[in-house]
Amino acid sequence: MEKTAKLEYGPLEVEIHALDDEDYQKEILDLIQFIEENQDSLEGLGGGIEASGMPDSESDSMSLEEFGDDGGEQAEEVADTSGPLGEIASRLRVPEARLEEFVYVDPDGGDFPVLYLDEVSNISERKTDRQRIASLILLYVWHECYDESRVKSSSLKDALELSNVSSSGMGNMYQGDGDRYFDRSGRGPSATVSLTPPGKRQARKVLKRLMEEGSKELE
């Protein structure tokens, strides 16, 4: 018996066919990851992903985030993902142990997240770019691992310094692309910052790229 999984994104429609003994989850996840990574260029299509025609499952419309989470649970594990970075590792489909070489997360949530930038390729020579890239990752980790969508700007500055990234003049990183990635609120001690949806997508892209480049260096 043949199974059919149909994904729709606005006018874009893709069907995946598989027999009963074939695993089509990986193909679905690869397609969703492609759409998610290129969502900025596909936004003009409008609409959202709709998955239907899959036996023994509901065919409700769902967002990229929701489907990605569900699909990640059903996909073949790339490694043990039971630690504090397990959710991110599963979503990026990289070993959690590899992420732990680059990102520190306190399981109890008491310490700031910290990046070990010496463990990967130089992310940038320009201070503003280093600040922006590091901030994207730190805020994404804060959101995924600490369940904090908004972070005090002062805490982000401290996390940058702990990650060996200068926080001086960090207001410049909010210019240009930074205006799309970060959502700032308040002033002075009460100032906070969070990632916009494009910022979260960019954080995942950066993390994935750094992990892949780091793996090549170890070969």
N, C-alpha and C positions, 0 to 999 in steps of 0.2 A: 504494500500500500504506500502511495506517495503522499508526503506531507508538503504543504505549501505555506510559506511564511511571507506575508506581504507587508512592506514598510512604505509608508507614504509621508512625504515631506513637501507640503504645498502641492504643486503640480508634478513633483518628482515621485515616481512610483517604481519600486523594485520588488521583484518576486524571487524567492529562493525556494528551490524544489529539492527534496531529499526523500530517500526511501526510509522505511521504519528503522532500519539498522544503521542509518547514517546520522552523524551528529552535525546538525546545522547551526548549533548555538554559536560556534566560533565565527561562522560567516556573518551571522547577524551582528555579533559584537564588533567585528572588523568594520562592517558597514556603518554602524552607529558611531564608532570611533572616528571614521573618516568624516562623517557629516559633522560631528562635534568639533573636530579640529579645523574644519573649514566653514564653520557656521557663519562667521562674519561675512564671507563672500556669498553665502547662500541665503542670507537674511532677506534678500529681495524676493525670494520665492514665497515667503510667508508660510503660515500654517505650522503644524507640529508633526511629530512622528506618530503614525498610527500603525500598530502591529495587529494583524488579523490572520485568520485562517490557520492558526496553530492549534492542533488538537489538544484537548485537556487543559486549555488555558483560556482566560478571558481575552476578548478582543477589544478592550476599552482603549481609547486614545490615551497616550501618556507622553510625558515630556522626555527630552533626552536624558536629563538627570535621573528621573524615575526609572526609565527603561535600563539605563546604564547600571544603576545599582542592582536591579533585579537580575539583569543578565550576568553581572559580575559574580553573583552568588551561584549561578548555574554553570558558569564557565569552568574549564579545567584550571585548577590552581597552578600558578607558576612557582609558588613556594609557600612556606608556612606564613600565613597572614593573621596570626592570632595576637600580635602585639599591638602597641598603640598606633603604629603606622600601617596597620593591616588594611584599613579602608582605602588609604591612598595607594598602597602597593597593588591592591586588587583592581582599583580603577585604572591605574597606569599599566597594569599587567607586567610588573617588574618584581623581582624578589624583594621581600621586606628587608632582608639582611643587607641588600645593596643600598636601600634607602637609609638604613641605620648608619651606614658609613658616612652619609652626607648630612643627615638631619638628626638632631637630638630632640626628643620629646619626653617630658616628665610624665610618667604614667599617672601620677597623682595630681598633675596640673598645677603644681606649686611654682615651678621654675619656668622661665621664658623658653620658647623654642630657640634653638641655636643651629646655625648652618656651619658645617665644616668645609669651607670653600677650598681648602688645600687638597681635598680628596677628589676634586673634579677639575676639568679644564678651567683656565682663567675665564671667568664669565664676561669680563670686559676690563679694558684699561681705564675707561672714563669713569670717574667717580659717580656721576649722575646715573649712568647705566647700571653700575654695580648696585647702587642704592635701589633703583627701580626693580631690578631682577630679584635681588635679595628680599625686598619688601613684598613682592608678589608671592614668593614662596613662603615667607614667614606668615603673612596674613592668611594664606591658604591653609597652612598647617594649623594655625590658631583656630580657624573655622572648622576644619575636619576633625582635629584631634582634641581640641579643648572646648569645642562647641561654643565658640565666641565669634559672632559675626562682626562685631565692632570692637576695635581695640584702641586704647588710649594712644595718642600720638607719642606721648612720652615713653610708653612701654615699647612701642615699635623702635624708637630711637635707641633704647637700652638694648633691645634684641639685636639691632644692627651692630652696635659696638661690641657686643659679646660674640658676634659672628665675624669680627675683624673687618667690618665695613664702616667707614666713617659716616657719621650722621650729620656732619656739619653741612649747612646749605641744602638740606634734603628737600626743601620746598621746591627746588628746581625739578625734582623727579616727577612732580605732579603736572608738569607742563607737557605739551605735545600729546603723545600716546598716553601718558600718565593720566590725563584728564578723562580718558575713557575707562581706565583700569581701576581708579581709586575714587571712592566717595568720601569726601571729608566733611566734617560737621563740627561746629563750635570753634572757640578760640582759646589760646592760652592753656591753662591746666585742664580745662574741660574738653579740649579738642580730641576728636576721635576720628578713626579712619576705618573703612571697610573696602572689600573688593566688590566691584560691579560684576554682573554676569560675564562681560567680556574679560574682566580682570581674572576671574576664576578660570576661564578657558585658557587665557594666556599663561597663567601659573602652571596649569597642567602641561601645556606645550613645553614650557621652559624646563620643568622637572623631567619630563620624558626625554628631552634632548640632552640634558646634562647626564642623565643616567646612561643613555646610549653612548655618548661620547666617552664617559668614564669607563664603560665596559670595553670599548675598542682600545683604550689605552692599556688595559690590563691584558690584552691578547698578545 
